[in-house]
């Protein structure tokens, strides 16, 4: 009797080896985040937290994948430099020693966003979470701090249930807005979540939060595909409109634009760009690690002007507002969505007390669904059917 032909397997966009690298990076990020959360206490200096986060990422990635294959070392390290953004600072705050704000320290009640990433062979896991300094179950977060924290938390939990093959980006945009509205908050305008691939964390398939009319018009409708990976960035403000602006803080995090080519004219610009590529490759870099901070800042001006390098600007919502953020990295293999990063270290419902609550029944129902639908029920029914037929005989 002829042997039955096995169905031809569809080629995978992500191999099991790639997924292992993603997960290893995710484990390292979780370990570093745990340490940073424990260090983020009253009196801790922001610059020290940023430097320690970066050191721990380098240490963690340096301990794995050290076998040289065919004469080639596995590239690994920081996928996003550690930033610690407080209260109405939206993101990317990671000061240099020379910056006026370098001495800023945390105080009780600060709403602190910790943001960092690691990569193995270009496969990146990036995570962010929000803590409130000094909050305990006996002295929980209340008021507008609690509102914005809950809004961002629910926004992230809902978003991760909608980032699945076949769904569209606008479903995520809309559900985050609805979650924020329940707590009288707004997603930060124009914030992006992007497709990730090897050595790319800002792919062209994107999700936008709280877009202006022009941003909505310019943002392409996309469908999430099988074997894709996304970095989902949920940022919510307690302000009325979610608008943010650049203030006095100096940008310290920069990234090479992969799609732009330009021949730099100034010698210093070429030297700085070469050093940046050597140390960070395709990933963002904090110029704190450059040989000469002042020279690096001057050298980057030409590259930024001509679009060869993009700055991660430090932006702020109004001074009487708070911003909370959660960022997770999620893969979409054939079996269903899979979180690459870990759940937040600090957050738990007992730490947050707000008078508002999520009342939308559709959203509440979505929250009860698992990320990955199991097939156990179907198998159980099939087994029951087989048992019935046996009994009938």
RALIN-V417411 format. One record per pair of residues at least 12 apart in sequence whose ideal C-beta (glycine too) atoms are under 7 Angstrom apart, sorted by sequence separation. I is the first residue (numbers start at 1). GAP is how many residues later the second one is. If there is no record, write none. Layout:
BEGIN
i = {I/I}
gap = {GAP/GAP}
END
This chain:
BEGIN
i = {82/194/329/36/39/81/115/132/159/162/193/206/328/114/192/193/61/113/114/192/275/61/159/192/275/36/113/114/132/158/159/205/112/158/190/191/326/58/111/112/130/57/58/86/256/32/35/57/111/112/155/158/188/189/190/256/91/130/187/188/190/87/109/110/187/189/272/32/54/86/87/91/109/155/186/258/272/32/86/108/109/154/155/190/86/107/108/209/256/54/106/268/272/32/54/84/85/151/255/271/272/284/28/31/53/151/255/84/201/254/268/269/273/253/254/268/28/50/83/151/210/339/28/50/150/176/177/195/196/253/254/269/50/82/111/151/173/196/252/269/337/49/80/172/173/195/196/252/336/337/80/147/173/194/252/266/336/80/147/148/169/193/194/265/335/336/46/79/147/169/193/264/78/79/193/264/24/78/79/193/192/77/191/76/50/76/191/262/76/79/74/75/80/254/262/74/75/79/188/260/47/187/188/260/46/187/188/47/257/170/185/186/257/169/185/257/168/169/185/186/189/256/257/168/186/188/189/255/47/65/168/186/187/189/254/255/64/65/180/186/188/254/61/166/167/254/255/45/46/60/166/176/200/254/57/61/165/253/45/164/165/251/44/57/163/165/251/43/44/251/43/53/251/42/41/42/249/40/42/163/246/163/246/247/245/244/245/40/124/160/244/159/244/40/123/126/159/122/37/122/124/36/156/239/155/239/237/33/155/152/199/200/239/33/199/238/32/152/237/238/151/237/29/236/29/148/235/236/29/148/28/148/235/40/42/147/234/41/42/234/25/40/25/33/37/144/233/25/232/24/29/33/231/232/25/29/90/231/232/21/25/26/21/25/229/230/22/21/229/22/228/18/126/227/226/227/224/226/79/188/196/188/91/90/101/99/90/93/96/95/94/94/92/119/163/165/160/164/83/156/160/183/81/152/156/184/152/153/164/183/148/152/163/182/148/149/148/182/145/182/144/182/179/178/179/178/175/96/94/96/130/153/98/130/130/96/128/129/128/128/127/126/127/127/150/81/126/149/79/80/81/125/150/154/78/81/158/161/75/146/22/146/147/146/158/161/147/158/113/140/141/157/161/111/140/141/142/160/113/115/140/141/14/111/137/140/13/127/137/12/125/129/131/125/129/135/129/129/92/92/93/92/89/90/90/89/90/88/88/88/88/88/90/88/91/87/88/26/37/22/37/30/34/19/29/30/33/26/26/26/14/23/22/14}
gap = {12/12/12/13/13/13/13/13/13/13/13/13/13/14/14/14/15/15/15/15/15/16/16/16/16/17/17/17/17/17/17/17/18/18/18/18/18/19/19/19/19/20/20/20/20/21/21/21/21/21/21/21/21/21/21/21/22/22/22/22/22/23/23/23/23/23/23/24/24/24/24/24/24/24/24/24/24/25/25/25/25/25/25/25/26/26/26/26/26/27/27/27/27/28/28/28/28/28/28/28/28/28/29/29/29/29/29/30/30/30/30/30/30/31/31/31/32/32/32/32/32/32/33/33/33/33/33/33/33/33/33/33/34/34/34/34/34/34/34/34/34/35/35/35/35/35/35/35/35/35/36/36/36/36/36/36/36/37/37/37/37/37/37/37/37/37/38/38/38/38/38/38/39/39/39/39/40/40/40/40/41/42/42/43/44/44/44/44/45/45/46/46/46/46/46/47/47/47/47/47/48/48/48/48/49/49/49/50/50/51/51/51/51/52/52/52/53/53/53/53/53/53/53/54/54/54/54/54/55/55/55/55/55/55/55/55/56/56/56/56/56/56/57/57/57/57/57/58/58/58/58/58/58/58/59/59/59/59/60/60/60/60/61/61/61/61/61/62/62/62/63/63/63/64/65/65/65/66/66/67/67/69/69/69/70/71/71/72/72/72/72/73/73/74/75/75/75/76/77/77/77/78/78/78/79/79/80/81/81/82/82/82/82/83/83/83/84/84/84/84/85/86/87/87/88/88/88/88/89/89/90/90/90/91/91/91/91/92/92/92/93/93/94/94/94/94/94/95/95/96/96/96/96/96/98/98/98/98/98/99/99/99/100/100/100/100/101/102/102/103/104/105/105/105/106/106/108/108/122/129/133/135/144/145/148/151/154/156/156/157/158/159/161/164/167/167/168/168/170/170/170/171/172/172/172/172/173/173/173/173/174/174/174/174/175/175/176/176/177/177/178/178/179/182/184/185/188/191/192/192/194/194/195/195/196/197/197/197/198/199/200/201/201/202/202/203/203/203/204/204/204/204/204/204/205/205/205/205/206/206/207/207/207/208/208/208/209/209/210/210/210/210/210/211/211/211/211/211/212/212/212/212/213/213/213/213/214/214/214/215/215/215/215/216/216/216/217/218/220/221/221/222/225/225/226/227/227/228/229/230/231/233/233/234/234/235/235/303/308/309/309/311/311/312/312/312/312/314/315/316/317/317/318/319}
END
